[in-house]
Amino acid sequence: MKAEITPQEYEAFKTFLQDACGILLGDNKQYLVKSRLRRIMEENKLSTLDDLLKRVKHSGRSSLKEVVIDAMTTNETLWFRDNHPFRILQEKLLPEFGDRKNTQSLRIWSAACSTGQEPYSVAMIIEEFRRQRPGKLRDVKITATDISKSVLEVARRGEYEMIAIGRGLSPERQKQFFTPAMNGSWQIRPQIKSMVEFRELNLLERYMLGKFDIVLCRNVLIYFSAELKKDILTRIHATLNPGGYLILGASESLNGLPHLYEMVQCHPGIIYRKK
């Protein structure tokens, strides 16, 4: 890949990426594009970003398009990231749903789940709640989605290197919910793994996932334009059951849509309830 990306190439790539997956690159992010696409360019013997876009658009190689989107959307994630959402789950939402009459089921959607740390963290919280309150929330299903095939493959395996395990996971939870694997990595235990179903999904496309009591859509809306963000939040609202909750990232907010959601202060932390 040549040293510099021209302004014209960068604008064309920004348009391609937003059309393909909704992500809106900011200004002066050429360094990010270069670092994430360098290996792909070398493997395909392409010297410019313009060459890559032409290959993606005109060669019919949908796999190359997927690889490019994969490289630009894959982000490092943590266990129990930001902490507050998991405390809110543990102290407010799980007791609330567990005490509702005539139901012991719970449906949760983890959107943009990356390599699985968020949905598995949620499953651990649920397992801990069940141990504290036997008989509650017997029927729990977590649907976890991402646009990237490669991260979903990692998530489905449920096997993580020690360096990944150390990012936010306490030794106590590692001991409770993982078993050592032959190659030095750690495998998540079946009772946690069985709670989670992983599916490929582009947040810009139609959702065929069913209805949910809780949706976690954290640290992904910041990459979308205001218009796309509003569209996604409106469609998430349609997936929520009456009285269901939306949990966003710490730096994210609704910025409107008061007719769809009401803010719930959790001290600390904010979540949103479906109106």
C-alpha positions in Angstrom: 0.0 0.0 0.0 1.4 3.4 -0.9 2.3 5.8 1.8 -0.5 8.4 1.4 -4.2 8.1 0.9 -5.5 11.0 -1.2 -8.5 13.1 0.0 -10.5 11.8 -2.9 -9.7 8.2 -2.0 -10.6 8.7 1.6 -13.9 10.3 0.8 -14.8 7.5 -1.6 -13.9 4.9 1.1 -15.9 6.7 3.7 -19.0 6.6 1.4 -18.4 2.9 0.7 -18.2 2.0 4.4 -21.2 4.0 5.4 -23.3 2.5 2.6 -22.1 -1.1 3.4 -22.5 -1.1 7.2 -23.5 2.4 8.4 -20.1 3.3 10.0 -19.3 6.9 9.5 -15.5 7.5 9.6 -14.5 10.9 11.0 -12.1 13.3 9.4 -8.4 12.5 9.5 -8.7 8.8 10.1 -6.5 7.8 7.2 -4.0 6.2 9.7 -6.8 3.9 10.9 -7.7 2.8 7.4 -4.1 2.2 6.5 -3.3 0.1 9.6 -6.5 -2.0 9.3 -6.3 -2.6 5.5 -2.5 -2.9 5.0 -2.5 -6.8 5.2 -5.5 -7.1 2.9 -3.9 -4.8 0.3 -0.7 -6.7 0.4 -2.4 -10.1 0.0 -4.4 -8.9 -3.0 -1.4 -7.0 -4.5 -3.2 -3.7 -4.5 -1.3 -0.4 -4.1 -4.0 2.2 -3.6 -7.3 2.5 -1.8 -8.9 3.3 -5.1 -7.7 -0.1 -6.5 -9.2 -1.8 -3.5 -12.6 -0.1 -4.0 -12.6 -1.0 -7.7 -11.9 -4.6 -6.9 -14.6 -4.8 -4.3 -17.3 -3.1 -6.4 -16.6 -4.6 -9.8 -15.0 -8.0 -9.4 -18.1 -9.6 -7.8 -15.9 -10.9 -5.0 -18.3 -10.5 -2.1 -15.8 -12.2 0.1 -13.4 -9.4 -0.3 -16.1 -6.9 0.7 -16.8 -8.9 3.8 -13.1 -9.0 4.7 -12.8 -5.2 4.3 -15.9 -4.6 6.5 -14.6 -7.1 9.0 -11.2 -5.3 9.2 -12.9 -1.9 9.8 -15.5 -3.0 12.3 -13.7 -5.4 14.5 -12.8 -3.8 17.9 -11.2 -5.1 21.0 -13.6 -5.7 23.8 -13.6 -6.5 27.5 -15.4 -8.7 30.1 -17.9 -6.7 32.1 -17.0 -3.5 30.2 -17.9 -0.3 32.0 -19.3 -2.3 35.0 -22.4 -0.2 35.5 -24.7 -2.1 33.0 -23.9 -5.3 34.8 -24.5 -3.9 38.2 -27.8 -2.6 37.0 -28.7 -6.0 35.6 -27.7 -7.7 38.8 -29.4 -5.2 41.3 -32.4 -3.9 39.3 -33.4 -5.7 36.1 -33.0 -9.3 37.0 -34.8 -9.0 40.3 -37.6 -7.0 38.5 -38.1 -9.7 35.8 -37.6 -12.5 38.3 -40.5 -11.2 40.5 -42.9 -10.6 37.6 -45.9 -12.9 37.9 -46.7 -15.7 35.5 -43.3 -15.7 33.8 -39.9 -17.0 34.5 -38.5 -16.4 31.0 -36.2 -13.6 29.9 -35.0 -12.7 26.4 -31.9 -10.5 25.9 -30.3 -9.1 22.8 -26.6 -8.2 22.8 -26.1 -6.1 19.6 -22.6 -5.7 18.1 -21.3 -8.4 20.5 -17.8 -8.7 18.9 -16.0 -11.8 20.2 -18.6 -12.7 22.8 -17.4 -11.0 26.0 -20.6 -9.0 26.5 -23.2 -11.8 26.1 -21.1 -14.2 28.1 -20.7 -11.6 30.9 -24.4 -11.2 30.9 -24.9 -15.0 31.2 -22.5 -15.1 34.1 -24.5 -12.4 35.9 -27.7 -14.4 35.3 -26.1 -17.6 36.6 -25.0 -15.8 39.7 -28.5 -14.4 40.2 -30.0 -17.9 39.8 -27.7 -19.3 42.5 -28.8 -16.5 44.9 -32.4 -16.9 44.1 -33.1 -20.6 43.1 -36.1 -21.1 40.9 -36.0 -17.6 39.4 -35.5 -16.9 35.6 -35.3 -20.6 34.7 -35.9 -19.9 31.0 -33.2 -17.4 29.7 -32.0 -16.9 26.1 -29.4 -14.4 25.0 -29.2 -13.6 21.3 -25.9 -12.0 20.4 -25.3 -10.5 17.0 -22.5 -8.9 15.0 -21.8 -8.0 11.4 -18.4 -9.8 11.4 -18.2 -13.5 10.6 -14.8 -13.8 12.1 -15.6 -12.5 15.5 -18.7 -14.6 15.6 -16.6 -17.7 15.0 -14.4 -16.8 18.0 -17.5 -16.1 20.1 -19.2 -19.4 19.2 -16.1 -21.4 20.2 -16.1 -19.7 23.6 -12.4 -20.3 23.9 -10.0 -17.4 24.9 -6.3 -16.9 25.3 -5.1 -15.9 28.8 -4.4 -12.3 27.6 -8.1 -12.0 26.6 -9.3 -13.6 29.8 -7.3 -11.0 31.8 -9.2 -8.1 30.3 -11.8 -7.4 32.9 -12.5 -11.0 34.2 -11.8 -11.6 37.9 -9.9 -14.7 39.0 -13.0 -15.8 40.9 -15.2 -15.7 37.8 -12.5 -17.3 35.7 -12.5 -20.2 38.1 -16.3 -20.5 38.3 -17.1 -20.2 34.6 -14.1 -21.4 32.6 -12.1 -24.6 32.4 -8.5 -24.8 31.1 -8.1 -26.1 27.6 -5.2 -28.3 26.2 -3.5 -25.4 24.4 -3.2 -23.1 27.3 -6.4 -21.2 26.6 -9.6 -21.2 28.6 -13.0 -22.6 27.6 -16.3 -21.2 28.8 -18.4 -23.7 30.7 -21.4 -25.3 29.0 -24.0 -23.8 31.4 -22.9 -20.3 30.3 -22.3 -21.1 26.7 -25.7 -22.7 26.3 -27.5 -19.5 27.2 -26.2 -17.6 24.2 -27.0 -17.9 20.5 -24.8 -16.1 18.0 -26.2 -14.7 14.7 -24.8 -12.6 11.9 -26.6 -9.2 11.6 -26.1 -5.9 10.0 -27.9 -3.2 12.2 -28.9 -1.4 9.0 -30.9 -4.4 7.8 -34.3 -5.9 8.8 -34.3 -7.5 12.2 -35.7 -11.1 12.3 -34.8 -11.8 15.9 -38.1 -11.9 17.8 -39.0 -9.9 20.9 -36.8 -9.0 23.8 -37.1 -7.8 27.4 -33.6 -6.2 27.4 -31.4 -4.9 24.6 -27.8 -4.0 25.0 -26.6 -1.8 22.2 -23.4 -0.4 23.6 -20.4 1.4 22.1 -21.6 1.0 18.6 -24.0 3.9 17.9 -21.1 6.4 18.2 -20.0 5.1 14.7 -23.3 6.0 13.0 -24.7 9.2 11.6 -27.4 10.9 13.6 -30.0 9.8 11.0 -28.9 6.2 11.1 -28.7 6.2 14.9 -32.3 7.3 15.1 -33.4 4.7 12.7 -31.6 1.9 14.6 -33.1 3.0 17.9 -36.6 3.2 16.4 -36.2 -0.4 15.1 -34.8 -1.6 18.4 -37.9 -0.1 20.1 -40.0 -2.4 17.9 -38.2 -5.5 19.2 -38.8 -4.7 22.8 -41.6 -6.2 24.8 -43.8 -3.8 26.7 -41.8 -2.5 29.7 -38.6 -3.7 28.1 -35.3 -1.9 28.6 -32.5 -0.5 26.3 -29.0 -0.2 27.7 -26.6 2.1 25.7 -22.9 2.7 26.1 -21.5 5.1 28.7 -20.8 7.8 26.1 -24.1 7.3 24.2 -27.5 8.8 24.6 -30.9 8.9 22.8 -30.8 12.5 21.8 -34.5 12.6 21.2 -37.2 9.9 20.7 -39.0 10.9 23.9 -42.2 9.3 22.4 -40.5 5.9 22.3 -38.4 5.7 25.5 -38.3 7.1 29.0 -35.1 7.6 30.9 -34.5 5.6 34.1 -31.8 6.9 36.5 -30.0 4.1 38.2 -27.4 6.1 40.3 -25.0 5.6 38.7 -25.9 4.9 35.2 -28.9 5.5 32.9 -31.1 3.0 31.0 -34.2 3.5 28.9 -37.6 1.9 29.2 -39.9 1.3 26.3 -43.0 3.5 26.4 
